[in-house]
Amino acid sequence: MSSSADTVARMVVVRGLVQGVFFRDSTRRLALDAGVTGWVANEPDGSVRALLEGPRPRVEELVAWMREGPRDAVVEDVQVSDAEATGRRRFEVR
């Protein structure tokens, strides 16, 4: 049984060639598999932004994957910051 102390939330901004390469859908599928909730969205500046919430090891694994991204992505920069865990129940593509 996990407690809320085991739950973390991270805001992740990924820059580079990250739109049009299935970054959002790949992130969604991996998040669902890992039991991570939150959302992922394309930003007008060409970046991808995601809010990841869940067990610390699972969130950190997903952040690590986002540093590489899907096969056709070219990740140039990743910014990760702490966010407030709100108890989200699903993961969505925005």
Secondary structure, DSSP 8 states (H G I E B T S, - for coil): ---GGGEEEEEEEEEEE-SSSSHHHHHHHHHHHHT-EEEEEE-TTS-EEEEEEEEHHHHHHHHHHHTT-STT-EEEEEEEEE--------EEE-
